[in-house]
Amino acid sequence: MRTSQRRYALRRRVLFSLPSVLMILFIAGCSKLPDLPSAKVTTVASGLMAPMGIETDWHGNIWVAETGTAHNDGKVVVIVPGSDKNATATYDAIINLSSITNALSGEVEGPAHMLFDNGILYILAGDFLYTADVSSFRPGDPAIDATTLSHEDIGSYVRSLNIVTPNDSHPYNLTKGPGGDIYIADAGANAIIQRKKAGDYSVFAQFPDFPNPTSVGPPYIQRVPTGIIFNGNGFLVSTLTGFPFLKGEAVIYRVSMAGKISVYKKNLTTLTDIAPGNFFGEAVLHFANFGATDFEPNTGSLLLTNGLTTKTIADGLNMPAGLKQTNHKSWYVTSLADGTLLEISYTGGGN
């Protein structure tokens, strides 16, 4: 190639790459999220028993954790979507999972969140981390009895450390990090627990209480981590906050691989889960606004945040608890109050 041709080819590569470079710089440096197209909310399944966490498998089936009634009757069900996303079939996949009453809060703690990893389903239920090989399970097969599954007592380990007052543990959500380690958000101990393998646990990070600015409730409010994702460099953790569930006090934290905590986004309210969003930011669930005596129905929302600003993808949700991204324009969401699985997706253009 002659010199002039080489220069022309180089100039073409530079010019053609400029839009991509400018877009990357725009996304990295812009604090304002773009306007979002309207979102469509579709009910995929109903009649679920206090549904929480969501996972999807390689066949497109949807696995949902059901909390149970504190009689060791927690479940994982598999939902097979119909071709039109409306006609579905629901099957029991795992039954008799731990479902107990928390001795401190009096709340039911059953199957919460799950993690799929190469055919293995990890399930947090009560104090336990269950491990189930579901690589050959098909919807309609006899349900797996959880009493036959390998399980680890995460809750007893955490309580033995006595790292929170009053002493508590509620293994709630989990994600996989570098080297295959599992990181567990404990909503009772307000900590992230690192699991290298069965029986090999350590406290990776802790979230301190903050002063209660009101005269209602305790003098200090707990952060209560609820969702955790690994973003390639570290973790993002959503928090609910404890009673009185103040508006604007929930925080998304950034946690480095050294366990150092910093604020990613503040001024949010009662967050219950976090998931990838799109290249503009992360998706996060706002559970509900807290009224005079309880959470107010139909005040939840699915949000998109880039750490600086936040926009609403869908609102009017009834106490959403679990979140799973299916693509950069679509998410599955469980409604704890309605007992439904929803699909929320963009109906127009945008990213």
Buried (B, 14 or more C-beta within 10 A) or exposed (E): EEEEEEEEEEEEEEEEEEEEEEEEEEBEEEEEBEEBBEBEBEBBBBEBBBBBBBBBBEEEBBBBBBBBBBEBBBBBBBBBBEEEEEEBEBBBBBBBBBBBBBEEBEEBBBBBBBBBEEEEBBBBBBBBBBBBEBEEBEBEEEBBEBEEBEBBBBBEBBBEBEBBEEBBBBBBBBBBBEEEBBBBBBBBBBBBBBBEEEEEBEBBBBBEBBEBEEEEEEEEBBBBBBBBBBEEEBBBBBBBBBBBBBEEBBBBBBBEEEBEBEEBBEEBBBBBBBBBBBEBBBBBBBBBBBEEEEBEBBBBBBBBBBBEBBBEBBBEBBBBBBBBBBEBBBBBBBBBBBBBBBBBBBEEEBE
